[in-house]
Amino acid sequence: MTTPLGNKIRALRKDKGYTLDRLAELADSSKSYIWELENKEPPRPSGDKISKIATALGVTTDYFLTDDVELEDAADQAFYREYRAQRPKTKARLRQMFAVIKDDEQ
């Protein structure tokens, strides 16, 4: 029996073109654990593993654990989390790149 969590993980994994092996490698997990999350109802999935899977798939854990978070919002939140962790010089470069892209679209 699949769960909403399993369905979300499987859909994102396939959208990114990841195999079970690849996602397991990126999330520091095992292929069998990922398969179980996708296909069974585990009693209590590990918060640490869910967090690593979310990071590997470019979303937040909120996307996996709640029904009211849209994929686009989760991806934006994950991007912003990565942005906040950057050094000031890198942040400045990213802002410059965004300004160039924004100008090109107008």
Beta strands, then each sheet from edge to edge (+ up, - down):
end
